[in-house]
């Protein structure tokens, strides 16, 4: 099911990258990683990915700025981004979604939750026409 789907994990904490890589690889995803937002942008522009798993608190460039630059780049703006962070306030989650993330999850994360959110983020968006019954 997930074979050949590529995910870019972006986090400056090596232990988070290692755990996320292990979990996603065991579910047959191909995983690459970046430790900074700048590195993530370079990699995303050079290689094809199906999803970016993006932390917020990073050196050089935080996840908010990285997300804005990903969404501003015409070549990669449609790349889904799943934010994951220790920042669990509602305002942080809303901000991430408003900036274009497809989802937002908090750390520490449960393995089952990570896999489910990744799976959902990789689904194609539902068709808009005829999505709601008449009168809704």
DRENLO-333286 format. One record per residue: x, y, z of N, C-alpha, C in turn; residue in three letters. Coordinates in Angstrom, 3 decimals, always signed. Layout:
// DRENLO-333286
node n_u=X, n_v=Y, n_w=Z, ca_u=X, ca_v=Y, ca_w=Z, c_u=X, c_v=Y, c_w=Z, res=ALA .
...
END
This chain:
// DRENLO-333286
node n_u=+0.824, n_v=-1.196, n_w=+0.000, ca_u=+0.000, ca_v=+0.000, ca_w=+0.000, c_u=+0.862, c_v=+1.252, c_w=+0.000, res=UNK .
node n_u=+1.830, n_v=+1.344, n_w=+0.903, ca_u=+2.624, ca_v=+2.560, ca_w=+0.997, c_u=+3.961, c_v=+2.447, c_w=+0.277, res=UNK .
node n_u=+4.238, n_v=+1.302, n_w=-0.342, ca_u=+5.506, ca_v=+1.130, ca_w=-1.048, c_u=+5.655, c_v=+2.230, c_w=-2.085, res=UNK .
node n_u=+6.841, n_v=+2.750, n_w=-2.178, ca_u=+7.224, ca_v=+3.817, ca_w=-3.100, c_u=+6.729, c_v=+5.198, c_w=-2.673, res=UNK .
node n_u=+5.989, n_v=+5.323, n_w=-1.587, ca_u=+5.614, ca_v=+6.648, ca_w=-1.093, c_u=+6.804, c_v=+7.202, c_w=-0.326, res=UNK .
node n_u=+7.205, n_v=+8.430, n_w=-0.646, ca_u=+8.402, ca_v=+9.032, ca_w=-0.043, c_u=+8.011, c_v=+10.144, c_w=+0.919, res=UNK .
node n_u=+8.622, n_v=+10.102, n_w=+2.096, ca_u=+8.340, ca_v=+11.081, ca_w=+3.141, c_u=+9.641, c_v=+11.748, c_w=+3.569, res=UNK .
node n_u=+9.597, n_v=+13.071, n_w=+3.685, ca_u=+10.723, ca_v=+13.842, ca_w=+4.181, c_u=+10.426, c_v=+14.234, c_w=+5.627, res=UNK .
node n_u=+11.221, n_v=+13.725, n_w=+6.563, ca_u=+11.074, ca_v=+14.039, ca_w=+7.989, c_u=+12.039, c_v=+15.176, c_w=+8.318, res=UNK .
node n_u=+11.493, n_v=+16.276, n_w=+8.855, ca_u=+12.305, ca_v=+17.463, ca_w=+9.133, c_u=+12.227, c_v=+17.778, c_w=+10.623, res=UNK .
node n_u=+13.344, n_v=+17.552, n_w=+11.319, ca_u=+13.413, ca_v=+17.810, ca_w=+12.754, c_u=+14.881, c_v=+17.912, c_w=+13.143, res=UNK .
node n_u=+15.201, n_v=+18.828, n_w=+14.033, ca_u=+16.597, ca_v=+18.986, ca_w=+14.456, c_u=+16.984, c_v=+18.013, c_w=+15.565, res=UNK .
node n_u=+16.028, n_v=+17.276, n_w=+16.099, ca_u=+16.300, ca_v=+16.303, ca_w=+17.153, c_u=+16.558, c_v=+14.935, c_w=+16.512, res=UNK .
node n_u=+17.796, n_v=+14.457, n_w=+16.548, ca_u=+18.125, ca_v=+13.177, ca_w=+15.896, c_u=+17.306, c_v=+12.001, c_w=+16.416, res=UNK .
node n_u=+16.947, n_v=+12.017, n_w=+17.691, ca_u=+16.169, ca_v=+10.896, ca_w=+18.225, c_u=+14.759, c_v=+10.875, c_w=+17.638, res=UNK .
node n_u=+14.167, n_v=+12.037, n_w=+17.412, ca_u=+12.835, ca_v=+12.108, ca_w=+16.785, c_u=+12.921, c_v=+11.622, c_w=+15.344, res=UNK .
node n_u=+13.947, n_v=+12.074, n_w=+14.635, ca_u=+14.138, ca_v=+11.638, ca_w=+13.243, c_u=+14.325, c_v=+10.119, c_w=+13.194, res=UNK .
node n_u=+15.129, n_v=+9.587, n_w=+14.107, ca_u=+15.381, ca_v=+8.142, ca_w=+14.125, c_u=+14.106, c_v=+7.345, c_w=+14.385, res=UNK .
node n_u=+13.315, n_v=+7.769, n_w=+15.373, ca_u=+12.077, ca_v=+7.050, ca_w=+15.690, c_u=+11.087, c_v=+7.155, c_w=+14.532, res=UNK .
node n_u=+10.889, n_v=+8.365, n_w=+14.003, ca_u=+9.954, ca_v=+8.548, ca_w=+12.886, c_u=+10.403, c_v=+7.733, c_w=+11.671, res=UNK .
node n_u=+11.692, n_v=+7.734, n_w=+11.399, ca_u=+12.223, ca_v=+6.958, ca_w=+10.269, c_u=+11.993, c_v=+5.474, c_w=+10.469, res=UNK .
node n_u=+12.252, n_v=+4.983, n_w=+11.671, ca_u=+12.052, ca_v=+3.566, ca_w=+11.959, c_u=+10.579, c_v=+3.177, c_w=+11.796, res=UNK .
node n_u=+9.687, n_v=+3.986, n_w=+12.351, ca_u=+8.250, ca_v=+3.701, ca_w=+12.282, c_u=+7.768, c_v=+3.736, c_w=+10.831, res=UNK .
node n_u=+8.126, n_v=+4.769, n_w=+10.111, ca_u=+7.656, ca_v=+4.910, ca_w=+8.727, c_u=+8.283, c_v=+3.875, c_w=+7.807, res=UNK .
node n_u=+9.550, n_v=+3.584, n_w=+7.993, ca_u=+10.214, ca_v=+2.558, ca_w=+7.181, c_u=+9.600, c_v=+1.187, c_w=+7.414, res=UNK .
node n_u=+9.242, n_v=+0.901, n_w=+8.659, ca_u=+8.629, ca_v=-0.404, ca_w=+8.963, c_u=+7.246, c_v=-0.534, c_w=+8.331, res=UNK .
node n_u=+6.646, n_v=+0.601, n_w=+7.972, ca_u=+5.359, ca_v=+0.597, ca_w=+7.276, c_u=+5.550, c_v=+0.725, c_w=+5.764, res=UNK .
node n_u=+6.768, n_v=+0.488, n_w=+5.301, ca_u=+7.120, ca_v=+0.460, ca_w=+3.868, c_u=+7.173, c_v=+1.819, c_w=+3.189, res=UNK .
node n_u=+7.304, n_v=+2.886, n_w=+3.962, ca_u=+7.524, ca_v=+4.190, ca_w=+3.357, c_u=+9.029, c_v=+4.372, c_w=+3.154, res=UNK .
node n_u=+9.388, n_v=+5.097, n_w=+2.121, ca_u=+10.780, ca_v=+5.475, ca_w=+1.912, c_u=+10.976, c_v=+6.821, c_w=+2.599, res=UNK .
node n_u=+11.973, n_v=+6.924, n_w=+3.460, ca_u=+12.132, ca_v=+8.107, ca_w=+4.298, c_u=+13.486, c_v=+8.769, c_w=+4.058, res=UNK .
node n_u=+13.439, n_v=+10.094, n_w=+3.930, ca_u=+14.644, ca_v=+10.920, ca_w=+3.917, c_u=+14.490, c_v=+11.904, c_w=+5.069, res=UNK .
node n_u=+15.588, n_v=+12.523, n_w=+5.472, ca_u=+15.472, ca_v=+13.450, ca_w=+6.591, c_u=+16.282, c_v=+14.708, c_w=+6.351, res=UNK .
node n_u=+15.881, n_v=+15.746, n_w=+7.079, ca_u=+16.596, ca_v=+17.017, ca_w=+7.088, c_u=+16.580, c_v=+17.518, c_w=+8.521, res=UNK .
node n_u=+17.656, n_v=+18.186, n_w=+8.920, ca_u=+17.765, ca_v=+18.682, ca_w=+10.299, c_u=+17.370, c_v=+20.146, c_w=+10.433, res=UNK .
node n_u=+17.259, n_v=+20.857, n_w=+9.301, ca_u=+16.885, ca_v=+22.272, ca_w=+9.332, c_u=+15.877, c_v=+22.560, c_w=+8.222, res=UNK .
node n_u=+15.206, n_v=+23.696, n_w=+8.362, ca_u=+14.265, ca_v=+24.108, ca_w=+7.327, c_u=+14.958, c_v=+24.385, c_w=+6.005, res=UNK .
node n_u=+16.136, n_v=+25.008, n_w=+6.062, ca_u=+16.880, ca_v=+25.291, ca_w=+4.828, c_u=+17.261, c_v=+24.007, c_w=+4.102, res=UNK .
node n_u=+17.729, n_v=+23.034, n_w=+4.857, ca_u=+18.079, ca_v=+21.740, ca_w=+4.257, c_u=+16.832, c_v=+21.079, c_w=+3.669, res=UNK .
node n_u=+15.715, n_v=+21.175, n_w=+4.372, ca_u=+14.460, ca_v=+20.588, ca_w=+3.879, c_u=+14.044, c_v=+21.210, c_w=+2.549, res=UNK .
node n_u=+14.149, n_v=+22.516, n_w=+2.443, ca_u=+13.793, ca_v=+23.194, ca_w=+1.193, c_u=+14.683, c_v=+22.738, c_w=+0.042, res=UNK .
node n_u=+15.988, n_v=+22.645, n_w=+0.303, ca_u=+16.917, ca_v=+22.187, ca_w=-0.748, c_u=+16.563, c_v=+20.770, c_w=-1.208, res=UNK .
node n_u=+16.313, n_v=+19.894, n_w=-0.258, ca_u=+16.000, ca_v=+18.498, ca_w=-0.596, c_u=+14.660, c_v=+18.403, c_w=-1.322, res=UNK .
node n_u=+13.653, n_v=+19.122, n_w=-0.833, ca_u=+12.316, ca_v=+19.062, ca_w=-1.442, c_u=+12.315, c_v=+19.610, c_w=-2.866, res=UNK .
node n_u=+13.173, n_v=+20.564, n_w=-3.142, ca_u=+13.260, ca_v=+21.117, ca_w=-4.496, c_u=+14.024, c_v=+20.192, c_w=-5.442, res=UNK .
node n_u=+14.871, n_v=+19.344, n_w=-4.878, ca_u=+15.732, ca_v=+18.470, ca_w=-5.683, c_u=+15.133, c_v=+17.085, c_w=-5.910, res=UNK .
node n_u=+14.364, n_v=+16.587, n_w=-4.933, ca_u=+13.822, ca_v=+15.233, ca_w=-5.007, c_u=+12.300, c_v=+15.264, c_w=-4.912, res=UNK .
node n_u=+11.685, n_v=+14.160, n_w=-5.334, ca_u=+10.222, ca_v=+14.057, ca_w=-5.273, c_u=+9.809, c_v=+13.396, c_w=-3.961, res=UNK .
node n_u=+8.860, n_v=+14.033, n_w=-3.267, ca_u=+8.299, ca_v=+13.478, ca_w=-2.041, c_u=+6.787, c_v=+13.503, c_w=-2.127, res=UNK .
node n_u=+6.169, n_v=+12.624, n_w=-1.346, ca_u=+4.714, ca_v=+12.569, ca_w=-1.269, c_u=+4.185, c_v=+13.299, c_w=-0.046, res=UNK .
node n_u=+5.084, n_v=+13.545, n_w=+0.940, ca_u=+4.675, ca_v=+14.171, ca_w=+2.189, c_u=+5.905, c_v=+14.703, c_w=+2.913, res=UNK .
node n_u=+5.712, n_v=+15.813, n_w=+3.626, ca_u=+6.742, ca_v=+16.346, ca_w=+4.513, c_u=+6.182, c_v=+16.310, c_w=+5.929, res=UNK .
node n_u=+6.944, n_v=+15.732, n_w=+6.834, ca_u=+6.631, ca_v=+15.730, ca_w=+8.261, c_u=+7.541, c_v=+16.791, c_w=+8.867, res=UNK .
node n_u=+6.961, n_v=+17.917, n_w=+9.330, ca_u=+7.741, ca_v=+19.120, ca_w=+9.630, c_u=+7.591, c_v=+19.589, c_w=+11.073, res=UNK .
node n_u=+8.719, n_v=+19.672, n_w=+11.772, ca_u=+8.763, ca_v=+20.216, ca_w=+13.127, c_u=+8.721, c_v=+21.744, c_w=+13.053, res=UNK .
node n_u=+8.422, n_v=+22.385, n_w=+14.170, ca_u=+8.376, ca_v=+23.851, ca_w=+14.204, c_u=+9.663, c_v=+24.436, c_w=+14.779, res=UNK .
node n_u=+10.093, n_v=+23.956, n_w=+15.929, ca_u=+11.251, ca_v=+24.525, ca_w=+16.619, c_u=+12.549, c_v=+23.968, c_w=+16.051, res=UNK .
node n_u=+13.173, n_v=+24.741, n_w=+15.172, ca_u=+14.435, ca_v=+24.329, ca_w=+14.553, c_u=+15.350, c_v=+25.537, c_w=+14.426, res=UNK .
node n_u=+16.666, n_v=+25.306, n_w=+14.378, ca_u=+17.604, ca_v=+26.417, ca_w=+14.189, c_u=+17.567, c_v=+26.922, c_w=+12.746, res=UNK .
node n_u=+18.143, n_v=+28.065, n_w=+12.525, ca_u=+18.254, ca_v=+28.712, ca_w=+11.206, c_u=+16.922, c_v=+29.218, c_w=+10.693, res=UNK .
node n_u=+15.967, n_v=+28.312, n_w=+10.558, ca_u=+14.653, ca_v=+28.671, ca_w=+10.035, c_u=+13.634, c_v=+27.756, c_w=+10.702, res=UNK .
node n_u=+12.643, n_v=+28.343, n_w=+11.356, ca_u=+11.663, ca_v=+27.501, ca_w=+12.033, c_u=+10.692, c_v=+26.867, c_w=+11.037, res=UNK .
node n_u=+9.871, n_v=+25.984, n_w=+11.549, ca_u=+8.921, ca_v=+25.270, ca_w=+10.701, c_u=+7.875, c_v=+26.164, c_w=+10.063, res=UNK .
node n_u=+7.508, n_v=+27.254, n_w=+10.751, ca_u=+6.521, ca_v=+28.179, ca_w=+10.175, c_u=+7.064, c_v=+28.799, c_w=+8.887, res=UNK .
node n_u=+8.291, n_v=+29.289, n_w=+8.948, ca_u=+8.904, ca_v=+29.905, ca_w=+7.764, c_u=+9.151, c_v=+28.856, c_w=+6.677, res=UNK .
node n_u=+9.562, n_v=+27.673, n_w=+7.081, ca_u=+9.770, ca_v=+26.586, ca_w=+6.118, c_u=+8.461, c_v=+26.266, c_w=+5.405, res=UNK .
node n_u=+7.377, n_v=+26.167, n_w=+6.159, ca_u=+6.060, ca_v=+25.893, ca_w=+5.564, c_u=+5.675, c_v=+27.000, c_w=+4.592, res=UNK .
node n_u=+5.864, n_v=+28.256, n_w=+4.991, ca_u=+5.526, ca_v=+29.380, ca_w=+4.101, c_u=+6.320, c_v=+29.312, c_w=+2.797, res=UNK .
node n_u=+7.611, n_v=+29.002, n_w=+2.897, ca_u=+8.443, ca_v=+28.932, ca_w=+1.694, c_u=+8.098, c_v=+27.726, c_w=+0.827, res=UNK .
node n_u=+7.751, n_v=+26.612, n_w=+1.439, ca_u=+7.297, ca_v=+25.446, ca_w=+0.662, c_u=+6.038, c_v=+25.800, c_w=-0.128, res=UNK .
node n_u=+5.104, n_v=+26.469, n_w=+0.533, ca_u=+3.826, ca_v=+26.803, ca_w=-0.105, c_u=+3.960, c_v=+27.946, c_w=-1.111, res=UNK .
node n_u=+5.020, n_v=+28.737, n_w=-1.010, ca_u=+5.237, ca_v=+29.838, ca_w=-1.948, c_u=+5.962, c_v=+29.388, c_w=-3.211, res=UNK .
node n_u=+6.562, n_v=+28.221, n_w=-3.177, ca_u=+7.332, ca_v=+27.707, ca_w=-4.308, c_u=+6.400, c_v=+26.930, c_w=-5.237, res=UNK .
node n_u=+6.201, n_v=+27.453, n_w=-6.428, ca_u=+5.250, ca_v=+26.853, ca_w=-7.368, c_u=+5.541, c_v=+25.383, c_w=-7.666, res=UNK .
node n_u=+6.794, n_v=+24.999, n_w=-7.672, ca_u=+7.175, ca_v=+23.628, ca_w=-8.017, c_u=+6.803, c_v=+22.617, c_w=-6.933, res=UNK .
node n_u=+6.711, n_v=+23.084, n_w=-5.680, ca_u=+6.448, ca_v=+22.135, ca_w=-4.583, c_u=+5.283, c_v=+22.548, c_w=-3.688, res=UNK .
node n_u=+4.533, n_v=+23.550, n_w=-4.076, ca_u=+3.456, ca_v=+24.057, ca_w=-3.213, c_u=+2.366, c_v=+23.038, c_w=-2.932, res=UNK .
node n_u=+2.179, n_v=+22.066, n_w=-3.803, ca_u=+1.133, ca_v=+21.060, ca_w=-3.585, c_u=+1.594, c_v=+19.887, c_w=-2.735, res=UNK .
node n_u=+2.834, n_v=+19.898, n_w=-2.325, ca_u=+3.372, ca_v=+18.849, ca_w=-1.474, c_u=+2.707, c_v=+18.937, c_w=-0.100, res=UNK .
node n_u=+2.001, n_v=+17.878, n_w=+0.330, ca_u=+1.340, ca_v=+17.932, ca_w=+1.638, c_u=+2.359, c_v=+18.010, c_w=+2.771, res=UNK .
node n_u=+2.018, n_v=+18.822, n_w=+3.775, ca_u=+2.873, ca_v=+18.991, ca_w=+4.943, c_u=+2.062, c_v=+18.647, c_w=+6.185, res=UNK .
node n_u=+2.609, n_v=+17.743, n_w=+6.987, ca_u=+2.027, ca_v=+17.395, ca_w=+8.272, c_u=+2.938, c_v=+17.983, c_w=+9.338, res=UNK .
node n_u=+2.444, n_v=+18.967, n_w=+10.074, ca_u=+3.231, ca_v=+19.595, ca_w=+11.129, c_u=+3.238, c_v=+18.671, c_w=+12.333, res=UNK .
node n_u=+4.398, n_v=+18.554, n_w=+12.990, ca_u=+4.432, ca_v=+17.844, ca_w=+14.272, c_u=+5.380, c_v=+18.570, c_w=+15.196, res=UNK .
node n_u=+4.874, n_v=+18.847, n_w=+16.398, ca_u=+5.604, ca_v=+19.732, ca_w=+17.290, c_u=+5.201, c_v=+19.509, c_w=+18.735, res=UNK .
node n_u=+6.051, n_v=+19.953, n_w=+19.642, ca_u=+5.681, ca_v=+19.969, ca_w=+21.054, c_u=+4.702, c_v=+21.107, c_w=+21.331, res=UNK .
node n_u=+4.581, n_v=+22.032, n_w=+20.398, ca_u=+3.633, ca_v=+23.136, ca_w=+20.550, c_u=+2.219, c_v=+22.597, c_w=+20.325, res=UNK .
node n_u=+1.484, n_v=+22.432, n_w=+21.422, ca_u=+0.168, ca_v=+21.809, ca_w=+21.335, c_u=-0.994, c_v=+22.745, c_w=+21.572, res=UNK .
node n_u=-0.731, n_v=+24.034, n_w=+21.635, ca_u=-1.809, ca_v=+24.999, ca_w=+21.838, c_u=-2.726, c_v=+25.024, c_w=+20.611, res=UNK .
node n_u=-3.983, n_v=+25.282, n_w=+20.850, ca_u=-4.952, ca_v=+25.375, ca_w=+19.749, c_u=-4.504, c_v=+26.417, c_w=+18.735, res=UNK .
node n_u=-3.992, n_v=+27.556, n_w=+19.202, ca_u=-3.575, ca_v=+28.620, ca_w=+18.266, c_u=-2.446, c_v=+28.143, c_w=+17.345, res=UNK .
node n_u=-1.558, n_v=+27.275, n_w=+17.860, ca_u=-0.486, ca_v=+26.735, ca_w=+17.018, c_u=-1.056, c_v=+25.811, c_w=+15.953, res=UNK .
node n_u=-1.977, n_v=+24.955, n_w=+16.361, ca_u=-2.598, ca_v=+24.022, ca_w=+15.414, c_u=-3.363, c_v=+24.782, c_w=+14.329, res=UNK .
node n_u=-4.154, n_v=+25.759, n_w=+14.757, ca_u=-4.929, ca_v=+26.561, ca_w=+13.799, c_u=-3.987, c_v=+27.304, c_w=+12.857, res=UNK .
node n_u=-2.927, n_v=+27.887, n_w=+13.398, ca_u=-1.958, ca_v=+28.615, ca_w=+12.570, c_u=-1.352, c_v=+27.698, c_w=+11.508, res=UNK .
node n_u=-0.947, n_v=+26.495, n_w=+11.896, ca_u=-0.373, ca_v=+25.547, ca_w=+10.943, c_u=-1.341, c_v=+25.200, c_w=+9.827, res=UNK .
node n_u=-2.586, n_v=+24.965, n_w=+10.193, ca_u=-3.593, ca_v=+24.631, ca_w=+9.177, c_u=-3.885, c_v=+25.827, c_w=+8.280, res=UNK .
node n_u=-3.928, n_v=+27.021, n_w=+8.866, ca_u=-4.158, ca_v=+28.227, ca_w=+8.063, c_u=-3.012, c_v=+28.481, c_w=+7.083, res=UNK .
node n_u=-1.804, n_v=+28.117, n_w=+7.474, ca_u=-0.632, ca_v=+28.330, ca_w=+6.618, c_u=-0.515, c_v=+27.275, c_w=+5.518, res=UNK .
node n_u=-1.366, n_v=+26.253, n_w=+5.547, ca_u=-1.362, ca_v=+25.286, ca_w=+4.459, c_u=-1.006, c_v=+23.859, c_w=+4.829, res=UNK .
node n_u=-0.746, n_v=+23.584, n_w=+6.104, ca_u=-0.495, ca_v=+22.194, ca_w=+6.506, c_u=-1.784, c_v=+21.391, c_w=+6.354, res=UNK .
node n_u=-1.651, n_v=+20.125, n_w=+5.991, ca_u=-2.830, ca_v=+19.266, ca_w=+5.856, c_u=-3.257, c_v=+18.686, c_w=+7.196, res=UNK .
node n_u=-2.339, n_v=+18.699, n_w=+8.171, ca_u=-2.649, ca_v=+18.177, ca_w=+9.497, c_u=-1.593, c_v=+18.689, c_w=+10.465, res=UNK .
node n_u=-1.858, n_v=+18.490, n_w=+11.751, ca_u=-0.961, ca_v=+18.964, ca_w=+12.802, c_u=-1.080, c_v=+17.979, c_w=+13.954, res=UNK .
node n_u=+0.038, n_v=+17.421, n_w=+14.373, ca_u=+0.013, ca_v=+16.523, ca_w=+15.522, c_u=+1.082, c_v=+16.943, c_w=+16.516, res=UNK .
node n_u=+0.855, n_v=+16.583, n_w=+17.775, ca_u=+1.788, ca_v=+16.979, ca_w=+18.816, c_u=+2.741, c_v=+15.846, c_w=+19.162, res=UNK .
node n_u=+3.911, n_v=+16.257, n_w=+19.662, ca_u=+4.917, ca_v=+15.321, ca_w=+20.153, c_u=+4.890, c_v=+15.393, c_w=+21.670, res=UNK .
node n_u=+5.163, n_v=+14.328, n_w=+22.366, ca_u=+5.489, ca_v=+13.017, ca_w=+21.809, c_u=+4.256, c_v=+12.417, c_w=+21.132, res=UNK .
node n_u=+4.522, n_v=+11.546, n_w=+20.163, ca_u=+3.433, ca_v=+10.972, ca_w=+19.385, c_u=+3.365, c_v=+9.467, c_w=+19.601, res=UNK .
node n_u=+2.163, n_v=+8.946, n_w=+19.436, ca_u=+1.961, ca_v=+7.501, ca_w=+19.464, c_u=+2.218, c_v=+6.975, c_w=+18.054, res=UNK .
node n_u=+2.814, n_v=+5.823, n_w=+17.963, ca_u=+3.143, ca_v=+5.229, ca_w=+16.664, c_u=+1.898, c_v=+5.059, c_w=+15.810, res=UNK .
node n_u=+0.830, n_v=+4.536, n_w=+16.397, ca_u=-0.413, ca_v=+4.322, ca_w=+15.642, c_u=-0.983, c_v=+5.632, c_w=+15.117, res=UNK .
node n_u=-0.892, n_v=+6.686, n_w=+15.929, ca_u=-1.400, ca_v=+7.982, ca_w=+15.502, c_u=-0.570, c_v=+8.528, c_w=+14.341, res=UNK .
node n_u=+0.746, n_v=+8.428, n_w=+14.450, ca_u=+1.606, ca_v=+8.902, ca_w=+13.369, c_u=+1.274, c_v=+8.189, c_w=+12.065, res=UNK .
node n_u=+1.180, n_v=+6.877, n_w=+12.110, ca_u=+0.893, ca_v=+6.113, ca_w=+10.885, c_u=-0.474, c_v=+6.459, c_w=+10.305, res=UNK .
node n_u=-1.472, n_v=+6.631, n_w=+11.157, ca_u=-2.805, ca_v=+6.980, ca_w=+10.673, c_u=-2.818, c_v=+8.375, c_w=+10.056, res=UNK .
node n_u=-2.184, n_v=+9.328, n_w=+10.714, ca_u=-2.172, ca_v=+10.695, ca_w=+10.166, c_u=-1.382, c_v=+10.773, c_w=+8.858, res=UNK .
node n_u=-0.300, n_v=+10.033, n_w=+8.761, ca_u=+0.459, ca_v=+9.986, ca_w=+7.507, c_u=-0.399, c_v=+9.371, c_w=+6.412, res=UNK .
node n_u=-1.036, n_v=+8.267, n_w=+6.723, ca_u=-1.901, ca_v=+7.601, ca_w=+5.744, c_u=-2.997, c_v=+8.548, c_w=+5.253, res=UNK .
node n_u=-3.616, n_v=+9.268, n_w=+6.164, ca_u=-4.678, ca_v=+10.206, ca_w=+5.779, c_u=-4.132, c_v=+11.384, c_w=+4.988, res=UNK .
node n_u=-2.956, n_v=+11.873, n_w=+5.345, ca_u=-2.361, ca_v=+12.997, ca_w=+4.627, c_u=-1.996, c_v=+12.622, c_w=+3.197, res=UNK .
node n_u=-1.754, n_v=+11.343, n_w=+2.966, ca_u=-1.372, ca_v=+10.882, ca_w=+1.635, c_u=-2.565, c_v=+10.575, c_w=+0.739, res=UNK .
node n_u=-3.753, n_v=+10.557, n_w=+1.301, ca_u=-4.955, ca_v=+10.323, ca_w=+0.495, c_u=-5.218, c_v=+11.518, c_w=-0.401, res=UNK .
node n_u=-5.722, n_v=+11.257, n_w=-1.604, ca_u=-6.097, ca_v=+12.395, ca_w=-2.456, c_u=-7.280, c_v=+13.127, c_w=-1.839, res=UNK .
node n_u=-7.352, n_v=+14.446, n_w=-2.016, ca_u=-8.479, ca_v=+15.200, ca_w=-1.448, c_u=-9.789, c_v=+14.758, c_w=-2.090, res=UNK .
node n_u=-10.889, n_v=+14.822, n_w=-1.341, ca_u=-12.177, ca_v=+14.426, ca_w=-1.912, c_u=-12.612, c_v=+15.406, c_w=-2.997, res=UNK .
node n_u=-13.380, n_v=+14.907, n_w=-3.942, ca_u=-13.916, ca_v=+15.770, ca_w=-4.994, c_u=-14.871, c_v=+16.771, c_w=-4.364, res=UNK .
node n_u=-14.822, n_v=+17.988, n_w=-4.830, ca_u=-15.660, ca_v=+19.039, ca_w=-4.245, c_u=-17.100, c_v=+18.964, c_w=-4.760, res=UNK .
node n_u=-17.285, n_v=+18.785, n_w=-6.060, ca_u=-18.624, ca_v=+18.788, ca_w=-6.635, c_u=-19.408, c_v=+17.590, c_w=-6.135, res=UNK .
node n_u=-20.613, n_v=+17.856, n_w=-5.676, ca_u=-21.486, ca_v=+16.775, ca_w=-5.229, c_u=-21.074, c_v=+16.175, c_w=-3.900, res=UNK .
node n_u=-20.222, n_v=+16.870, n_w=-3.183, ca_u=-19.722, ca_v=+16.331, ca_w=-1.927, c_u=-20.794, c_v=+16.336, c_w=-0.841, res=UNK .
node n_u=-21.687, n_v=+17.317, n_w=-0.867, ca_u=-22.713, ca_v=+17.430, ca_w=+0.150, c_u=-24.086, c_v=+17.204, c_w=-0.468, res=UNK .
node n_u=-24.978, n_v=+16.601, n_w=+0.307, ca_u=-26.344, ca_v=+16.438, ca_w=-0.226, c_u=-26.984, c_v=+17.799, c_w=-0.423, res=UNK .
node n_u=-27.939, n_v=+17.829, n_w=-1.305, ca_u=-28.645, ca_v=+19.068, ca_w=-1.601, c_u=-29.256, c_v=+19.641, c_w=-0.329, res=UNK .
node n_u=-29.168, n_v=+20.948, n_w=-0.169, ca_u=-29.765, ca_v=+21.620, ca_w=+0.958, c_u=-28.851, c_v=+21.778, c_w=+2.157, res=UNK .
node n_u=-27.640, n_v=+21.260, n_w=+2.083, ca_u=-26.736, ca_v=+21.395, ca_w=+3.223, c_u=-25.848, c_v=+22.587, c_w=+3.014, res=UNK .
END
